[in-house]
Protein backbone atom coordinates (compact mmCIF):
# COMPACT_ATOMS: atom_id res chain seq x y z
CA UNK A 1 0.00 0.00 0.00
CA UNK A 2 2.90 2.35 0.68
CA UNK A 3 3.67 2.21 -3.03
CA UNK A 4 0.28 3.66 -3.90
CA UNK A 5 0.55 6.32 -1.21
CA UNK A 6 3.83 7.46 -2.71
CA UNK A 7 2.36 7.40 -6.23
CA UNK A 8 -0.59 9.53 -5.11
CA UNK A 9 1.43 12.05 -3.11
CA UNK A 10 2.53 14.27 -6.07
CA UNK A 11 -1.11 14.72 -7.08
CA UNK A 12 -1.83 16.56 -3.83
CA UNK A 13 0.25 19.38 -5.29
CA UNK A 14 -1.79 19.24 -8.49
CA UNK A 15 -5.11 19.70 -6.70
CA UNK A 16 -6.90 22.83 -7.87
CA UNK A 17 -7.51 24.75 -4.66
CA UNK A 18 -9.31 28.04 -4.18
CA UNK A 19 -6.52 29.26 -1.94
CA UNK A 20 -3.05 28.11 -0.96
CA UNK A 21 -4.47 25.68 1.57
CA UNK A 22 -7.70 23.87 2.36
CA UNK A 23 -9.14 22.00 5.33
CA UNK A 24 -8.53 18.69 3.61
CA UNK A 25 -6.66 18.15 0.38
CA UNK A 26 -6.97 14.74 -1.26
CA UNK A 27 -5.55 12.78 -4.16
CA UNK A 28 -6.90 9.49 -5.50
CA UNK A 29 -5.66 6.63 -7.63
CA UNK A 30 -8.12 4.53 -9.64
CA UNK A 31 -6.72 1.04 -10.23
CA UNK A 32 -8.22 -0.13 -13.51
CA UNK A 33 -7.90 -3.17 -15.73
CA UNK A 34 -5.09 -1.67 -17.79
CA UNK A 35 -3.36 0.82 -15.51
CA UNK A 36 -3.42 3.46 -12.80
CA UNK A 37 -5.14 6.83 -13.14
CA UNK A 38 -4.61 9.57 -10.58
CA UNK A 39 -5.83 13.06 -9.77
CA UNK A 40 -6.08 15.63 -7.04
CA UNK A 41 -9.36 17.34 -6.11
CA UNK A 42 -10.78 20.42 -7.80
CA UNK A 43 -12.34 23.18 -5.77
CA UNK A 44 -14.70 25.71 -7.34
CA UNK A 45 -15.18 29.35 -6.40
CA UNK A 46 -18.93 28.69 -6.53
CA UNK A 47 -18.68 25.40 -4.55
CA UNK A 48 -21.25 24.01 -7.02
CA UNK A 49 -18.54 22.83 -9.41
CA UNK A 50 -16.29 21.04 -6.90
CA UNK A 51 -14.93 17.68 -8.11
CA UNK A 52 -13.74 15.09 -5.59
CA UNK A 53 -10.41 13.43 -6.30
CA UNK A 54 -12.21 10.08 -6.47
CA UNK A 55 -14.53 11.24 -9.24
CA UNK A 56 -11.68 12.96 -11.06
CA UNK A 57 -9.60 9.76 -11.07
CA UNK A 58 -12.57 7.71 -12.33
CA UNK A 59 -13.34 10.24 -15.06
CA UNK A 60 -9.71 10.32 -16.19
CA UNK A 61 -9.61 6.50 -16.34
CA UNK A 62 -12.75 6.63 -18.49
CA UNK A 63 -11.33 9.31 -20.78
CA UNK A 64 -8.42 6.95 -21.43
CA UNK A 65 -10.74 4.09 -22.39
CA UNK A 66 -9.94 2.18 -19.19
CA UNK A 67 -13.13 2.44 -17.08
CA UNK A 68 -13.15 -1.01 -15.46
CA UNK A 69 -11.86 0.15 -12.08
CA UNK A 70 -11.53 -2.38 -9.26
CA UNK A 71 -10.10 -0.19 -6.51
CA UNK A 72 -9.77 3.46 -5.52
CA UNK A 73 -7.15 4.61 -3.02
CA UNK A 74 -7.26 8.11 -1.55
CA UNK A 75 -4.63 9.92 0.48
CA UNK A 76 -5.64 12.86 2.62
CA UNK A 77 -3.79 15.85 3.96
CA UNK A 78 -5.81 17.51 6.70
CA UNK A 79 -9.07 16.77 8.48
CA UNK A 80 -10.52 13.91 6.39
CA UNK A 81 -13.96 12.36 6.84
CA UNK A 82 -15.75 9.78 4.72
CA UNK A 83 -17.65 11.45 1.88
CA UNK A 84 -21.06 9.93 1.18
CA UNK A 85 -20.96 11.75 -2.14
CA UNK A 86 -17.69 10.06 -3.14
CA UNK A 87 -19.15 6.66 -2.21
CA UNK A 88 -22.22 7.29 -4.38
CA UNK A 89 -20.01 8.31 -7.31
CA UNK A 90 -17.95 5.12 -7.02
CA UNK A 91 -21.04 2.89 -6.72
CA UNK A 92 -22.60 4.51 -9.79
CA UNK A 93 -19.36 3.96 -11.70
CA UNK A 94 -19.24 0.29 -10.70
CA UNK A 95 -22.84 -0.38 -11.72
CA UNK A 96 -22.11 0.90 -15.24
CA UNK A 97 -18.93 -1.10 -15.84
CA UNK A 98 -19.84 -4.30 -13.99
CA UNK A 99 -17.04 -4.30 -11.42
CA UNK A 100 -16.82 -4.21 -7.65
CA UNK A 101 -14.80 -1.27 -6.35
CA UNK A 102 -12.79 -1.54 -3.14
CA UNK A 103 -12.05 1.76 -1.43
CA UNK A 104 -9.50 2.85 1.14
CA UNK A 105 -8.24 6.14 2.50
CA UNK A 106 -4.95 6.94 4.21
CA UNK A 107 -3.28 9.94 5.75
CA UNK A 108 -0.12 11.21 4.06
CA UNK A 109 1.84 9.48 6.82
CA UNK A 110 0.26 6.13 5.95
CA UNK A 111 -2.34 5.81 8.71
CA UNK A 112 -5.41 3.92 7.52
CA UNK A 113 -8.49 6.11 7.80
CA UNK A 114 -11.06 3.86 6.14
CA UNK A 115 -11.34 0.73 4.02
CA UNK A 116 -13.99 -1.51 2.51
CA UNK A 117 -13.86 -4.31 -0.03
CA UNK A 118 -16.94 -3.17 -1.96
CA UNK A 119 -18.45 0.33 -1.86
CA UNK A 120 -21.80 -1.16 -2.90
CA UNK A 121 -22.08 -2.85 0.50
CA UNK A 122 -22.11 0.40 2.48
CA UNK A 123 -25.52 2.03 2.05
CA UNK A 124 -26.37 2.56 -1.62
CA UNK A 125 -27.13 -0.58 -3.61
CA UNK A 126 -28.69 0.11 -7.02
CA UNK A 127 -28.81 -2.58 -9.70
CA UNK A 128 -26.38 -2.91 -12.59
CA UNK A 129 -26.85 -0.68 -15.61
CA UNK A 130 -23.86 -1.58 -17.75
CA UNK A 131 -23.04 0.73 -20.64
CA UNK A 132 -23.81 -1.21 -23.79
CA UNK A 133 -20.65 -0.68 -25.83
CA UNK A 134 -18.14 -0.49 -23.00
CA UNK A 135 -16.77 -3.96 -23.72
CA UNK A 136 -15.49 -2.71 -27.09
CA UNK A 137 -13.43 0.13 -25.60
CA UNK A 138 -9.66 -0.13 -25.86
CA UNK A 139 -7.33 1.81 -23.57
CA UNK A 140 -5.33 4.61 -25.13
CA UNK A 141 -3.49 7.76 -24.22
CA UNK A 142 -5.75 10.76 -24.31
CA UNK A 143 -3.02 13.36 -24.62
CA UNK A 144 -0.75 14.19 -27.55
CA UNK A 145 1.69 16.85 -28.58
CA UNK A 146 0.39 19.38 -31.10
CA UNK A 147 2.06 18.41 -34.36
CA UNK A 148 1.70 21.60 -36.42
CA UNK A 149 0.87 24.83 -34.61
CA UNK A 150 -0.85 26.29 -37.69
CA UNK A 151 -3.20 23.29 -37.75
CA UNK A 152 -3.93 23.25 -34.03
CA UNK A 153 -7.65 23.94 -34.54
CA UNK A 154 -7.98 20.93 -36.85
CA UNK A 155 -6.05 18.82 -34.36
CA UNK A 156 -8.30 20.13 -31.58
CA UNK A 157 -11.40 19.00 -33.50
CA UNK A 158 -9.92 15.56 -34.15
CA UNK A 159 -9.06 15.22 -30.46
CA UNK A 160 -12.60 16.22 -29.44
CA UNK A 161 -14.03 13.54 -31.75
CA UNK A 162 -11.70 10.96 -30.18
CA UNK A 163 -12.92 12.04 -26.77
CA UNK A 164 -16.57 11.53 -27.75
CA UNK A 165 -15.94 7.80 -28.20
CA UNK A 166 -15.63 7.54 -24.42
CA UNK A 167 -18.85 9.37 -23.55
CA UNK A 168 -19.82 7.67 -20.28
CA UNK A 169 -23.59 7.43 -19.98
CA UNK A 170 -26.28 4.76 -19.93
CA UNK A 171 -29.29 4.73 -22.23
CA UNK A 172 -28.43 7.51 -24.65
CA UNK A 173 -27.14 7.70 -28.21
CA UNK A 174 -25.97 11.29 -27.73
CA UNK A 175 -22.24 11.74 -27.41
CA UNK A 176 -20.25 14.79 -26.39
CA UNK A 177 -16.51 15.11 -26.79
CA UNK A 178 -14.03 17.83 -25.98
CA UNK A 179 -10.36 18.65 -26.03
CA UNK A 180 -8.28 21.30 -24.32
CA UNK A 181 -4.96 22.75 -25.39
CA UNK A 182 -2.44 23.31 -22.61
CA UNK A 183 1.31 23.84 -22.82
CA UNK A 184 1.58 22.46 -26.35
CA UNK A 185 -0.50 19.35 -25.64
CA UNK A 186 -4.06 18.32 -26.42
CA UNK A 187 -6.14 16.40 -23.86
CA UNK A 188 -9.39 14.73 -24.96
CA UNK A 189 -12.38 13.32 -23.08
CA UNK A 190 -16.04 12.43 -23.31
CA UNK A 191 -18.77 13.45 -20.91
CA UNK A 192 -18.91 11.62 -17.57
CA UNK A 193 -22.58 11.51 -16.62
CA UNK A 194 -24.33 10.76 -13.34
CA UNK A 195 -27.77 9.36 -12.58
CA UNK A 196 -28.90 12.44 -10.68
CA UNK A 197 -27.46 14.81 -13.35
CA UNK A 198 -26.15 17.12 -10.63
CA UNK A 199 -22.82 15.28 -10.55
CA UNK A 200 -22.33 15.25 -14.32
CA UNK A 201 -18.89 16.20 -15.57
CA UNK A 202 -19.21 17.62 -19.05
CA UNK A 203 -16.66 16.53 -21.62
CA UNK A 204 -14.73 19.80 -21.51
CA UNK A 205 -14.54 19.59 -17.71
CA UNK A 206 -13.04 16.09 -17.89
CA UNK A 207 -10.54 17.18 -20.54
CA UNK A 208 -9.48 20.03 -18.25
CA UNK A 209 -9.11 17.63 -15.31
CA UNK A 210 -6.84 15.46 -17.46
CA UNK A 211 -4.60 18.42 -18.26
CA UNK A 212 -4.46 19.63 -14.66
CA UNK A 213 -3.71 16.12 -13.33
CA UNK A 214 -0.87 15.95 -15.86
CA UNK A 215 0.59 19.14 -14.40
CA UNK A 216 -0.48 21.37 -17.29
CA UNK A 217 -2.97 23.86 -15.86
CA UNK A 218 -2.38 26.70 -18.35
CA UNK A 219 -5.30 25.92 -20.65
CA UNK A 220 -5.59 28.29 -23.61
CA UNK A 221 -8.09 26.61 -25.93
CA UNK A 222 -11.18 24.41 -25.58
CA UNK A 223 -12.88 22.53 -28.43
CA UNK A 224 -16.32 20.89 -28.17
CA UNK A 225 -18.27 18.57 -30.48
CA UNK A 226 -21.44 16.46 -30.27
CA UNK A 227 -23.30 14.11 -32.58
CA UNK A 228 -26.44 15.94 -31.45
CA UNK A 229 -25.32 19.00 -33.44
CA UNK A 230 -24.61 17.59 -36.88
CA UNK A 231 -24.86 20.67 -39.11
CA UNK A 232 -24.31 23.55 -36.70
CA UNK A 233 -21.68 24.07 -34.01
CA UNK A 234 -22.38 22.98 -30.47
CA UNK A 235 -22.34 25.69 -27.80
CA UNK A 236 -20.71 25.50 -24.39
CA UNK A 237 -23.23 25.52 -21.54
CA UNK A 238 -23.24 28.25 -18.90
CA UNK A 239 -21.98 25.86 -16.23
CA UNK A 240 -18.83 25.12 -18.23
CA UNK A 241 -18.33 28.79 -19.03
CA UNK A 242 -18.18 29.47 -15.29
CA UNK A 243 -15.88 26.46 -14.79
CA UNK A 244 -13.38 27.73 -17.35
CA UNK A 245 -13.69 31.34 -16.23
CA UNK A 246 -12.37 30.24 -12.84
CA UNK A 247 -9.43 28.54 -14.55
CA UNK A 248 -8.77 31.64 -16.65
CA UNK A 249 -8.88 33.95 -13.63
CA UNK A 250 -6.43 31.84 -11.68
CA UNK A 251 -3.88 31.17 -14.42
CA UNK A 252 -4.13 34.57 -16.10
CA UNK A 253 -4.17 32.85 -19.52
CA UNK A 254 -6.91 33.89 -21.94
CA UNK A 255 -9.01 30.94 -23.11
CA UNK A 256 -10.44 30.56 -26.62
CA UNK A 257 -13.61 28.48 -27.06
CA UNK A 258 -14.30 26.68 -30.35
CA UNK A 259 -17.53 24.81 -31.06
CA UNK A 260 -17.61 22.35 -33.96
CA UNK A 261 -20.40 20.77 -36.01
CA UNK A 262 -20.28 16.98 -36.16
CA UNK A 263 -20.80 16.43 -39.89
CA UNK A 264 -19.86 19.75 -41.50
CA UNK A 265 -16.99 22.21 -41.38
CA UNK A 266 -19.14 24.74 -39.55
CA UNK A 267 -17.61 26.13 -36.37
CA UNK A 268 -17.57 29.20 -34.19
CA UNK A 269 -14.77 30.72 -32.17
CA UNK A 270 -14.81 33.24 -29.36
CA UNK A 271 -12.89 34.21 -26.27
CA UNK A 272 -14.20 33.27 -22.86
CA UNK A 273 -14.46 36.87 -21.65
CA UNK A 274 -16.84 37.59 -24.55
CA UNK A 275 -18.69 34.30 -24.07
CA UNK A 276 -19.29 34.96 -20.37
CA UNK A 277 -18.99 38.70 -19.72
CA UNK A 278 -19.02 39.73 -16.09
CA UNK A 279 -18.30 36.23 -14.82
CA UNK A 280 -19.08 35.78 -11.12
CA UNK A 281 -16.33 35.38 -8.56
CA UNK A 282 -16.35 35.48 -4.78
CA UNK A 283 -14.45 38.75 -4.51
CA UNK A 284 -11.55 37.16 -2.65
CA UNK A 285 -8.10 37.42 -4.22
CA UNK A 286 -7.27 34.41 -6.36
CA UNK A 287 -4.06 33.06 -4.91
CA UNK A 288 -1.55 31.79 -7.43
CA UNK A 289 -0.24 28.27 -6.89
Secondary structure, 3 states (H helix, E strand, C coil): CHHHHHHHHHHHCCCECCCCCCCEEEEEEEEECCEEEEEECECCCCCCCCECHHHHHHHHHHHCCCCCEEEEEEEEEECCCCCHHHHHHHHHHHHHHCCCCEEEEEECCCCEEEEECCHHHCCCCCCCCCCCCHHHCCCCCCEEECCCHHHHHHHHHHHHHHHHCCCECCCCCCCEEEEEEECCEEEEEECECCCCCCCCECHHHHHHHHHHHCCCCCEEEEEEEECCCCCCCCCCCHHHHHHHHHHHHHHCCCCEEEEECCCCCCEEEEEHHHHCCCCCCCCCCCCCC
